[in-house]
Amino acid sequence: MHAVRFVVRGKVQGVFFRASTRERALALGLTGHARNLLDGSVEVVAYGNATSIDQLEVWLHDGPPSAEVNELYREELGAHDAPTDFRVS
């Protein structure tokens, strides 16, 4: 089980970024969460197989049509117990 934390910067709040990320993650069989950060970025933590996480990363570079992604940061996390769903907060 892989775990990765992404931080997405740009025009990513108020454009359905988190909800769209949840839909994409679930379609890829991932669990985790997407949440707004105080600095205007979005944090995405994803758990699942490496291929699906890589596919999510490709999608995160663009996000939904109304988003403008300027920067995407990826951090590999150590082994964790994966949640059973993908939450938006």
C-alpha positions in Angstrom: 0.0 0.0 0.0 1.4 3.3 -1.1 0.6 6.7 0.6 1.4 10.0 -1.0 0.6 13.6 0.1 0.2 16.2 -2.6 -0.1 20.0 -2.2 -1.7 21.7 -5.2 -1.3 25.5 -5.6 -2.9 27.9 -7.9 -6.6 28.7 -8.4 -7.8 25.5 -6.7 -10.3 26.7 -4.0 -13.9 27.5 -5.0 -13.6 25.6 -8.3 -14.9 22.1 -7.2 -11.3 20.9 -7.0 -11.8 18.8 -3.9 -15.0 17.2 -5.1 -13.6 16.5 -8.5 -10.5 15.0 -6.9 -12.6 12.7 -4.8 -14.5 11.5 -7.9 -11.2 10.9 -9.7 -9.6 9.1 -6.7 -12.6 6.8 -6.2 -12.6 5.9 -9.9 -9.0 4.9 -9.5 -9.7 2.8 -6.4 -7.9 5.2 -4.0 -8.8 6.2 -0.5 -7.7 9.3 1.5 -8.8 12.9 1.6 -8.7 16.3 0.0 -8.9 19.5 2.1 -8.4 23.2 1.7 -5.4 24.7 3.4 -5.3 28.2 4.9 -2.8 29.5 2.3 -5.3 28.8 -0.5 -3.8 25.5 -1.6 -5.4 22.0 -1.5 -3.9 19.0 0.3 -4.6 15.6 -1.2 -3.5 12.5 0.6 -4.0 9.3 -1.4 -3.6 5.6 -0.4 -3.6 2.8 -2.9 -1.4 1.1 -5.5 1.4 3.1 -7.1 0.0 3.1 -10.6 -3.3 4.6 -9.5 -1.5 7.3 -7.4 0.6 8.2 -10.4 -2.6 8.5 -12.5 -4.1 10.8 -9.9 -0.9 12.9 -9.9 -1.2 13.3 -13.7 -4.8 14.5 -13.2 -3.9 16.8 -10.4 -1.5 18.7 -12.7 -4.7 20.1 -14.5 -7.5 19.4 -12.1 -11.1 20.2 -13.1 -11.8 22.6 -16.0 -12.3 25.7 -13.8 -9.0 25.2 -11.9 -5.6 26.7 -12.7 -2.8 24.6 -11.2 0.5 26.5 -10.9 2.4 24.1 -8.7 2.1 20.5 -7.5 4.2 19.1 -4.7 4.5 15.4 -4.0 5.7 13.8 -0.7 5.9 10.0 -0.3 4.6 9.0 3.1 5.7 6.0 5.1 3.5 3.0 5.7 0.1 3.9 7.1 -3.2 2.3 7.8 -5.3 3.4 4.8 -8.8 4.8 5.4 -11.7 3.0 4.0 -13.0 5.9 1.9 -12.0 9.2 0.3 -13.2 12.3 2.3 -13.5 15.9 1.5 -13.1 18.4 4.3 
